[in-house]
């Protein structure tokens, strides 16, 4: 179990490995179920948010930084900037520099760290992070933050799944093209004669050229390839 002190101290570490999480049979229903459970809070947050839009985007960027969805990273970075989040803070989120965020605003840092733990623990809510969150926010705000975290998780995994599918198609296309090109290597080129169509026997369909050969003082026309009689 992580303590609040240990949590903030380990906030600067990056998750190990390059593999990105995608939707699978094991996590799809759990992820969808979490979003469905938070649907009322998410709907209220879209109509009458109790959490500032800038903080909402920071929370979503934190989860995205862990899950690594390039589509969500692009979209929510633009939304964060539009809501007044400085690029310096965005870089701190993607650089896991949470001590700097904590020094600026303890309440915002608590929300961002909660999002970090949720993503790192594979969609499990850390009790101590939740308790730390409740010291700064009301129940309605906590429910809204959880809804944002669950919604962006679904978005991240969906984007990563799409990327994985596209990468599979790309690699398959390269493999098929390589196979076609490889199958032509080593094949003897078909014989061809200029002005003669393929498959035509020489002397059969080729027009016979007539030449004049002298025979006993008389001239006769003999085709090439045919012996004179």
MIDOSE-1310 file (N, C-alpha, C; in nm, 2 decimals, decimal comma, always signed):
residues 229
xxxx	+0,08/-0,12/+0,00/+0,00/+0,00/+0,00/+0,09/+0,12/+0,00; +0,06/+0,22/-0,09/+0,13/+0,34/-0,10/+0,08/+0,44/+0,00; +0,17/+0,51/+0,07/+0,13/+0,62/+0,15/+0,13/+0,75/+0,08; +0,07/+0,85/+0,13/+0,06/+0,98/+0,06/+0,20/+1,03/+0,04
xxxx	+0,29/+1,02/+0,14/+0,42/+1,07/+0,12/+0,50/+0,99/+0,01; +0,49/+0,86/+0,01/+0,55/+0,78/-0,09/+0,50/+0,80/-0,22; +0,37/+0,83/-0,23/+0,30/+0,85/-0,36/+0,36/+0,98/-0,42; +0,37/+1,08/-0,35/+0,43/+1,21/-0,41/+0,57/+1,19/-0,44
xxxx	+0,64/+1,11/-0,36/+0,79/+1,09/-0,39/+0,81/+1,01/-0,51; +0,72/+0,92/-0,55/+0,74/+0,83/-0,66/+0,67/+0,88/-0,79; +0,62/+1,01/-0,78/+0,54/+1,06/-0,89/+0,62/+1,09/-1,01; +0,75/+1,10/-1,00/+0,83/+1,14/-1,11/+0,88/+1,02/-1,20
xxxx	+0,85/+0,90/-1,15/+0,89/+0,78/-1,23/+0,80/+0,76/-1,35; +0,86/+0,71/-1,45/+0,78/+0,67/-1,57/+0,75/+0,52/-1,57; +0,64/+0,48/-1,63/+0,61/+0,34/-1,63/+0,71/+0,27/-1,72; +0,75/+0,15/-1,69/+0,84/+0,07/-1,76/+0,78/+0,01/-1,88
xxxx	+0,86/-0,01/-1,99/+0,81/-0,09/-2,10/+0,75/+0,01/-2,21; +0,75/-0,04/-2,33/+0,70/+0,03/-2,44/+0,56/-0,01/-2,49; +0,51/-0,13/-2,44/+0,38/-0,18/-2,48/+0,27/-0,09/-2,43; +0,18/-0,07/-2,52/+0,06/+0,02/-2,49/-0,06/-0,07/-2,46
xxxx	-0,14/-0,03/-2,36/-0,26/-0,10/-2,33/-0,36/-0,08/-2,44; -0,43/-0,19/-2,47/-0,54/-0,19/-2,57/-0,66/-0,25/-2,51; -0,78/-0,24/-2,58/-0,90/-0,31/-2,53/-0,88/-0,46/-2,56; -0,91/-0,54/-2,46/-0,90/-0,69/-2,47/-1,03/-0,74/-2,41
xxxx	-1,04/-0,87/-2,43/-1,16/-0,94/-2,37/-1,16/-0,93/-2,22; -1,05/-0,92/-2,16/-1,04/-0,92/-2,01/-1,07/-0,78/-1,96; -1,03/-0,67/-2,03/-1,05/-0,54/-1,97/-1,17/-0,46/-2,03; -1,22/-0,50/-2,15/-1,32/-0,42/-2,22/-1,45/-0,40/-2,14
xxxx	-1,50/-0,51/-2,08/-1,62/-0,50/-2,01/-1,60/-0,42/-1,88; -1,49/-0,44/-1,81/-1,46/-0,36/-1,69/-1,45/-0,21/-1,72; -1,38/-0,18/-1,83/-1,37/-0,04/-1,87/-1,50/+0,02/-1,91; -1,58/-0,05/-1,99/-1,71/+0,00/-2,02/-1,80/+0,01/-1,90
xxxx	-1,79/-0,08/-1,81/-1,87/-0,08/-1,69/-1,84/+0,04/-1,60; -1,71/+0,07/-1,59/-1,67/+0,19/-1,52/-1,73/+0,32/-1,57; -1,72/+0,33/-1,71/-1,78/+0,45/-1,77/-1,93/+0,46/-1,75; -2,00/+0,34/-1,76/-2,14/+0,34/-1,74/-2,18/+0,38/-1,60
xxxx	-2,10/+0,33/-1,50/-2,13/+0,37/-1,36/-2,11/+0,51/-1,34; -2,02/+0,58/-1,41/-1,99/+0,72/-1,39/-2,06/+0,81/-1,49; -2,15/+0,75/-1,57/-2,22/+0,82/-1,67/-2,30/+0,94/-1,62; -2,37/+0,93/-1,50/-2,45/+1,04/-1,45/-2,36/+1,16/-1,41
xxxx	-2,25/+1,12/-1,34/-2,15/+1,23/-1,30/-2,08/+1,29/-1,43; -2,06/+1,21/-1,53/-2,00/+1,26/-1,65/-2,09/+1,36/-1,72; -2,22/+1,32/-1,73/-2,32/+1,40/-1,79/-2,33/+1,54/-1,72; -2,34/+1,53/-1,58/-2,34/+1,65/-1,51/-2,22/+1,74/-1,53
xxxx	-2,10/+1,67/-1,54/-1,98/+1,75/-1,56/-1,98/+1,82/-1,70; -2,05/+1,76/-1,79/-2,05/+1,82/-1,93/-2,15/+1,94/-1,93; -2,25/+1,93/-1,85/-2,35/+2,04/-1,84/-2,32/+2,15/-1,74; -2,30/+2,10/-1,62/-2,27/+2,19/-1,50/-2,15/+2,14/-1,43
xxxx	-2,03/+2,16/-1,48/-1,91/+2,11/-1,42/-1,88/+2,17/-1,29; -1,84/+2,09/-1,19/-1,79/+2,14/-1,06/-1,64/+2,14/-1,06; -1,58/+2,09/-1,16/-1,43/+2,09/-1,17/-1,40/+2,18/-1,28; -1,30/+2,27/-1,26/-1,26/+2,36/-1,36/-1,21/+2,29/-1,49
xxxx	-1,25/+2,34/-1,61/-1,21/+2,28/-1,73/-1,06/+2,26/-1,75; -0,98/+2,35/-1,70/-0,83/+2,34/-1,70/-0,78/+2,22/-1,62; -0,84/+2,20/-1,50/-0,80/+2,08/-1,42/-0,85/+1,95/-1,49; -0,97/+1,96/-1,55/-1,02/+1,84/-1,62/-0,92/+1,79/-1,72
xxxx	-0,87/+1,89/-1,80/-0,78/+1,85/-1,91/-0,64/+1,80/-1,85; -0,60/+1,86/-1,74/-0,48/+1,81/-1,68/-0,49/+1,67/-1,63; -0,61/+1,63/-1,57/-0,64/+1,50/-1,53/-0,63/+1,40/-1,65; -0,70/+1,44/-1,76/-0,70/+1,36/-1,87/-0,57/+1,34/-1,94
xxxx	-0,49/+1,45/-1,94/-0,35/+1,44/-1,99/-0,26/+1,34/-1,90; -0,29/+1,34/-1,77/-0,21/+1,25/-1,69/-0,24/+1,11/-1,72; -0,36/+1,07/-1,73/-0,40/+0,93/-1,77/-0,34/+0,90/-1,91; -0,35/+0,99/-2,00/-0,30/+0,97/-2,13/-0,15/+0,96/-2,13
xxxx	-0,08/+1,03/-2,05/+0,07/+1,01/-2,04/+0,11/+0,87/-2,00; +0,02/+0,81/-1,92/+0,05/+0,67/-1,87/+0,02/+0,57/-1,98; -0,10/+0,59/-2,04/-0,15/+0,49/-2,14/-0,09/+0,51/-2,28; -0,05/+0,63/-2,31/+0,02/+0,66/-2,43/-0,06/+0,66/-2,56
xxxx	-0,18/+0,72/-2,55/-0,26/+0,73/-2,68/-0,23/+0,86/-2,75; -0,18/+0,85/-2,87/-0,13/+0,97/-2,94/-0,25/+1,06/-2,99; -0,37/+1,00/-3,01/-0,48/+1,08/-3,05/-0,53/+1,16/-2,93; -0,54/+1,10/-2,81/-0,59/+1,18/-2,69/-0,49/+1,28/-2,65
xxxx	-0,36/+1,24/-2,67/-0,25/+1,34/-2,64/-0,26/+1,47/-2,72; -0,28/+1,45/-2,85/-0,30/+1,56/-2,94/-0,42/+1,64/-2,91; -0,54/+1,58/-2,90/-0,66/+1,65/-2,87/-0,67/+1,72/-2,74; -0,63/+1,65/-2,63/-0,64/+1,72/-2,50/-0,53/+1,81/-2,47
xxxx	-0,42/+1,80/-2,54/-0,32/+1,91/-2,53/-0,37/+2,04/-2,59; -0,44/+2,03/-2,70/-0,50/+2,15/-2,76/-0,61/+2,21/-2,67; -0,69/+2,12/-2,61/-0,80/+2,16/-2,53/-0,74/+2,23/-2,40; -0,63/+2,17/-2,35/-0,57/+2,23/-2,23/-0,52/+2,37/-2,25
xxxx	-0,45/+2,38/-2,37/-0,40/+2,52/-2,40/-0,52/+2,61/-2,42; -0,62/+2,57/-2,48/-0,74/+2,65/-2,50/-0,80/+2,70/-2,37; -0,79/+2,61/-2,27/-0,85/+2,65/-2,14/-0,74/+2,71/-2,05; -0,63/+2,76/-2,10/-0,54/+2,84/-2,03/-0,43/+2,76/-1,96
xxxx	-0,41/+2,63/-1,98/-0,30/+2,56/-1,92/-0,17/+2,59/-1,99; -0,07/+2,64/-1,91/+0,06/+2,67/-1,98/+0,13/+2,55/-2,03; +0,20/+2,57/-2,14/+0,28/+2,45/-2,20/+0,38/+2,40/-2,10; +0,43/+2,48/-2,01/+0,52/+2,43/-1,91/+0,46/+2,33/-1,82
xxxx	+0,33/+2,35/-1,78/+0,26/+2,25/-1,69/+0,23/+2,12/-1,77; +0,20/+2,14/-1,90/+0,17/+2,02/-1,98/+0,30/+1,94/-1,99; +0,41/+2,00/-2,01/+0,54/+1,93/-2,02/+0,57/+1,86/-1,89; +0,53/+1,93/-1,78/+0,56/+1,87/-1,65/+0,47/+1,74/-1,63
xxxx	+0,35/+1,75/-1,68/+0,27/+1,63/-1,67/+0,32/+1,51/-1,75; +0,36/+1,54/-1,88/+0,42/+1,43/-1,96/+0,56/+1,39/-1,92; +0,62/+1,48/-1,84/+0,76/+1,45/-1,79/+0,75/+1,39/-1,65; +0,63/+1,37/-1,59/+0,61/+1,31/-1,46/+0,68/+1,39/-1,35
xxxx	+0,68/+1,52/-1,37/+0,74/+1,61/-1,27/+0,63/+1,66/-1,18; +0,58/+1,57/-1,10/+0,46/+1,61/-1,01/+0,50/+1,69/-0,89; +0,63/+1,69/-0,85/+0,67/+1,77/-0,74/+0,65/+1,92/-0,77; +0,68/+1,95/-0,90/+0,66/+2,09/-0,94/+0,51/+2,13/-0,93
xxxx	+0,42/+2,04/-0,98/+0,28/+2,06/-0,97/+0,23/+2,07/-0,83; +0,28/+1,99/-0,75/+0,24/+1,99/-0,61/+0,28/+2,12/-0,54; +0,39/+2,17/-0,57/+0,44/+2,30/-0,51/+0,35/+2,41/-0,56; +0,29/+2,41/-0,68/+0,21/+2,52/-0,73/+0,07/+2,51/-0,67
xxxx	+0,01/+2,39/-0,66/-0,13/+2,38/-0,61/-0,15/+2,24/-0,56; -0,16/+2,23/-0,43/-0,17/+2,10/-0,36/-0,30/+2,03/-0,40; -0,41/+2,10/-0,42/-0,54/+2,04/-0,46/-0,53/+1,98/-0,60; -0,48/+2,06/-0,69/-0,46/+2,01/-0,83/-0,37/+1,89/-0,83
xxxx	-0,26/+1,89/-0,76/-0,17/+1,78/-0,75/-0,23/+1,66/-0,70; -0,32/+1,67/-0,60/-0,39/+1,55/-0,55/-0,48/+1,49/-0,66; -0,55/+1,57/-0,74/-0,63/+1,52/-0,85/-0,55/+1,45/-0,96; -0,43/+1,51/-0,99/-0,35/+1,46/-1,09/-0,28/+1,33/-1,05
xxxx	-0,24/+1,32/-0,92/-0,18/+1,20/-0,87/-0,28/+1,09/-0,86; -0,41/+1,12/-0,83/-0,51/+1,02/-0,83/-0,53/+0,96/-0,97; -0,53/+1,05/-1,07/-0,54/+1,00/-1,20/-0,42/+0,91/-1,24; -0,30/+0,95/-1,19/-0,18/+0,87/-1,22/-0,19/+0,73/-1,16
xxxx	-0,23/+0,72/-1,04/-0,24/+0,59/-0,97/-0,35/+0,50/-1,04; -0,46/+0,57/-1,08/-0,56/+0,49/-1,14/-0,51/+0,42/-1,27; -0,44/+0,50/-1,35/-0,38/+0,44/-1,47/-0,27/+0,34/-1,45; -0,19/+0,37/-1,35/-0,07/+0,28/-1,32/-0,12/+0,15/-1,26
xxxx	-0,23/+0,15/-1,19/-0,29/+0,03/-1,12/-0,39/-0,03/-1,21; -0,39/+0,00/-1,34/-0,48/-0,07/-1,43/-0,63/-0,05/-1,39; -0,67/+0,07/-1,37/-0,81/+0,11/-1,35/-0,85/+0,07/-1,21; -0,76/+0,05/-1,12/-0,80/+0,03/-0,98/-0,79/+0,16/-0,90
xxxx	-0,89/+0,19/-0,82/-0,88/+0,31/-0,74/-0,80/+0,29/-0,61; -0,70/+0,37/-0,60/-0,61/+0,36/-0,48/-0,68/+0,42/-0,36; -0,71/+0,35/-0,25/-0,78/+0,40/-0,14/-0,72/+0,53/-0,08; -0,59/+0,53/-0,07/-0,52/+0,64/+0,00/-0,52/+0,76/-0,10
xxxx	-0,51/+0,74/-0,23/-0,52/+0,85/-0,32/-0,66/+0,91/-0,32; -0,76/+0,82/-0,31/-0,90/+0,87/-0,30/-0,92/+0,95/-0,17; -0,87/+0,90/-0,06/-0,88/+0,97/+0,07/-0,81/+1,11/+0,06; -0,70/+1,11/-0,01/-0,63/+1,24/-0,02/-0,71/+1,33/-0,11
xxxx	-0,77/+1,28/-0,21/-0,86/+1,36/-0,30/-0,97/+1,42/-0,23; -1,03/+1,34/-0,13/-1,15/+1,39/-0,06/-1,11/+1,50/+0,04; -0,99/+1,52/+0,07/-0,95/+1,63/+0,16/-0,96/+1,77/+0,09; -0,96/+1,76/-0,04/-0,96/+1,89/-0,12/-1,09/+1,91/-0,20
xxxx	-1,16/+1,81/-0,22/-1,28/+1,82/-0,31/-1,41/+1,76/-0,24; -1,52/+1,81/-0,29/-1,65/+1,77/-0,24/-1,68/+1,63/-0,30; -1,79/+1,57/-0,25/-1,83/+1,44/-0,31/-1,86/+1,45/-0,46; -1,93/+1,56/-0,49/-1,97/+1,58/-0,63/-1,84/+1,60/-0,72
xxxx	-1,75/+1,67/-0,67/-1,62/+1,69/-0,75/-1,54/+1,56/-0,76; -1,54/+1,48/-0,65/-1,47/+1,35/-0,66/-1,53/+1,26/-0,76; -1,67/+1,26/-0,76/-1,74/+1,17/-0,85/-1,71/+1,22/-1,00; -1,70/+1,35/-1,02/-1,67/+1,40/-1,15/-1,53/+1,37/-1,19
xxxx	-1,43/+1,38/-1,10/-1,30/+1,35/-1,14/-1,28/+1,20/-1,17; -1,35/+1,11/-1,10/-1,35/+0,97/-1,13/-1,41/+0,94/-1,27; -1,52/+1,02/-1,30/-1,58/+1,00/-1,43/-1,49/+1,04/-1,54; -1,41/+1,15/-1,52/-1,32/+1,19/-1,62/-1,21/+1,09/-1,64
xxxx	-1,16/+1,04/-1,53/-1,05/+0,94/-1,54/-1,10/+0,81/-1,61; -1,22/+0,77/-1,58/-1,27/+0,65/-1,65/-1,30/+0,67/-1,80; -1,35/+0,79/-1,83/-1,38/+0,82/-1,97/-1,26/+0,83/-2,06; -1,16/+0,90/-2,00/-1,03/+0,91/-2,08/-0,96/+0,78/-2,10
xxxx	-0,98/+0,69/-2,00/-0,92/+0,56/-2,01/-0,98/+0,48/-2,12; -1,11/+0,49/-2,13/-1,17/+0,42/-2,25/-1,13/+0,48/-2,38; -1,11/+0,61/-2,38/-1,06/+0,68/-2,50/-0,92/+0,64/-2,54; -0,83/+0,63/-2,44/-0,70/+0,59/-2,46/-0,69/+0,45/-2,51
xxxx	-0,76/+0,35/-2,45/-0,75/+0,21/-2,50/-0,81/+0,19/-2,63; -0,92/+0,27/-2,66/-0,98/+0,26/-2,80/-0,88/+0,31/-2,90; -0,81/+0,43/-2,87/-0,71/+0,48/-2,97/-0,60/+0,39/-2,99; -0,55/+0,33/-2,88/-0,43/+0,23/-2,89/-0,48/+0,11/-2,97
xxxx	-0,60/+0,06/-2,95/-0,65/-0,05/-3,02/-0,65/-0,02/-3,17; -0,70/+0,10/-3,21/-0,70/+0,14/-3,35/-0,56/+0,14/-3,41; -0,47/+0,20/-3,33/-0,33/+0,20/-3,38/-0,28/+0,06/-3,40; -0,31/-0,03/-3,31/-0,26/-0,17/-3,32/-0,31/-0,23/-3,44
xxxx	-0,44/-0,21/-3,47/-0,51/-0,27/-3,59/-0,44/-0,21/-3,72; -0,42/-0,08/-3,72/-0,36/-0,02/-3,84/-0,22/-0,07/-3,86; -0,15/-0,08/-3,75/-0,01/-0,13/-3,76/-0,01/-0,28/-3,82; -0,10/-0,36/-3,77/-0,11/-0,49/-3,82/-0,14/-0,50/-3,97
xxxx	-0,23/-0,41/-4,02/-0,26/-0,40/-4,16/-0,14/-0,36/-4,24; -0,07/-0,26/-4,19/+0,05/-0,21/-4,26/+0,16/-0,32/-4,27; +0,18/-0,39/-4,16/+0,28/-0,49/-4,16/+0,24/-0,61/-4,26; +0,11/-0,64/-4,26/+0,06/-0,74/-4,35/+0,08/-0,70/-4,49
xxxx	+0,05/-0,58/-4,52/+0,06/-0,53/-4,66/+0,21/-0,53/-4,70; +0,30/-0,49/-4,62/+0,44/-0,50/-4,65/+0,48/-0,65/-4,68; +0,43/-0,74/-4,59/+0,47/-0,88/-4,61/+0,42/-0,93/-4,74; +0,29/-0,90/-4,78/+0,24/-0,95/-4,90/+0,31/-0,89/-5,02
xxxx	+0,34/-0,76/-5,02/+0,42/-0,71/-5,13/+0,56/-0,77/-5,14; +0,62/-0,80/-5,03/+0,75/-0,86/-5,03/+0,74/-1,00/-5,09; +0,63/-1,07/-5,06/+0,61/-1,21/-5,11/+0,60/-1,21/-5,26; +0,52/-1,11/-5,31/+0,50/-1,10/-5,46/+0,63/-1,07/-5,53
xxxx	+0,70/-0,97/-5,48/+0,83/-0,94/-5,54/+0,93/-1,05/-5,53; +0,93/-1,13/-5,42/+1,02/-1,24/-5,40/+0,99/-1,35/-5,50; +0,86/-1,37/-5,53/+0,82/-1,48/-5,61/+0,87/-1,47/-5,76; +0,90/-1,34/-5,80/+0,94/-1,32/-5,94/+1,09/-1,33/-5,95
xxxx	+1,17/-1,33/-5,84/+1,31/-1,35/-5,85/+1,35/-1,49/-5,89; +1,45/-1,50/-5,98/+1,50/-1,63/-6,02/+1,42/-1,69/-6,13; +1,31/-1,63/-6,17/+1,23/-1,68/-6,28/+1,29/-1,64/-6,42; +1,31/-1,74/-6,51/+1,38/-1,71/-6,64/+1,29/-1,62/-6,72
xxxx	+1,34/-1,52/-6,78/+1,26/-1,43/-6,86/+1,21/-1,50/-6,98; +1,09/-1,48/-7,03/+1,03/-1,54/-7,15/+1,10/-1,49/-7,27; +1,13/-1,58/-7,37/+1,19/-1,54/-7,49/+1,10/-1,45/-7,57; +1,16/-1,35/-7,63/+1,08/-1,26/-7,71/+1,17/-1,22/-7,83
xxxx	+1,10/-1,20/-7,94/+1,17/-1,16/-8,06/+1,10/-1,03/-8,11; +1,18/-0,93/-8,14/+1,13/-0,80/-8,17/+1,04/-0,81/-8,29; +0,91/-0,77/-8,28/+0,82/-0,77/-8,38/+0,74/-0,90/-8,40; +0,77/-0,99/-8,30/+0,70/-1,12/-8,31/+0,62/-1,14/-8,18
xxxx	+0,50/-1,17/-8,18/+0,42/-1,19/-8,06/+0,46/-1,31/-7,99; +0,44/-1,31/-7,85/+0,48/-1,42/-7,77/+0,40/-1,55/-7,81; +0,47/-1,66/-7,80/+0,40/-1,79/-7,83/+0,40/-1,82/-7,98; +0,46/-1,74/-8,06/+0,45/-1,76/-8,21/+0,58/-1,83/-8,25
xxxx	+0,56/-1,94/-8,33/+0,67/-2,02/-8,37/+0,74/-1,95/-8,49; +0,87/-1,94/-8,48/+0,95/-1,88/-8,59/+0,93/-1,95/-8,72; +0,90/-1,89/-8,82/+0,89/-1,95/-8,95/+0,74/-1,99/-8,98; +0,66/-1,98/-8,88/+0,52/-2,02/-8,90/+0,43/-1,90/-8,93
xxxx	+0,43/-1,80/-8,83/+0,35/-1,68/-8,85/+0,44/-1,57/-8,90; +0,57/-1,59/-8,90/+0,66/-1,48/-8,94/+0,66/-1,47/-9,10; +0,63/-1,35/-9,15/+0,63/-1,34/-9,29/+0,76/-1,37/-9,35; +0,76/-1,45/-9,46/+0,88/-1,50/-9,52/+0,94/-1,39/-9,61
xxxx	+1,07/-1,37/-9,59/+1,13/-1,27/-9,68/+1,18/-1,33/-9,81; +1,15/-1,27/-9,92/+1,19/-1,32/-10,05/+1,32/-1,26/-10,09; +1,42/-1,35/-10,13/+1,55/-1,30/-10,18/+1,57/-1,37/-10,32; +1,65/-1,31/-10,40/+1,68/-1,36/-10,53/+1,81/-1,44/-10,53
xxxx	+1,81/-1,56/-10,56/+1,93/-1,65/-10,57/+1,95/-1,69/-10,71; +2,07/-1,68/-10,76/+2,09/-1,72/-10,90/+2,10/-1,87/-10,91; +2,03/-1,93/-11,01/+2,03/-2,07/-11,04/+2,04/-2,09/-11,19; +2,16/-2,13/-11,23/+2,18/-2,16/-11,37/+2,14/-2,05/-11,47
xxxx	+2,18/-1,93/-11,43/+2,15/-1,82/-11,52/+2,01/-1,77/-11,51; +1,92/-1,84/-11,44/+1,78/-1,79/-11,42/+1,76/-1,75/-11,28; +1,67/-1,66/-11,26/+1,64/-1,61/-11,13/+1,52/-1,67/-11,08; +1,52/-1,71/-10,96/+1,40/-1,76/-10,89/+1,39/-1,71/-10,75
xxxx	+1,28/-1,69/-10,70/+1,26/-1,64/-10,57/+1,25/-1,75/-10,47; +1,34/-1,76/-10,37/+1,34/-1,86/-10,27/+1,32/-1,80/-10,13; +1,22/-1,84/-10,05/+1,21/-1,79/-9,92/+1,33/-1,83/-9,83; +1,36/-1,74/-9,73/+1,46/-1,77/-9,63/+1,41/-1,88/-9,55
xxxx	+1,50/-1,98/-9,52/+1,46/-2,09/-9,43/+1,41/-2,21/-9,52; +1,39/-2,19/-9,64/+1,35/-2,30/-9,73/+1,46/-2,33/-9,83; +1,49/-2,46/-9,84/+1,60/-2,50/-9,93/+1,55/-2,48/-10,07; +1,64/-2,44/-10,16/+1,61/-2,43/-10,30/+1,59/-2,57/-10,36
x	+1,49/-2,59/-10,44/+1,46/-2,72/-10,50/+1,55/-2,74/-10,62
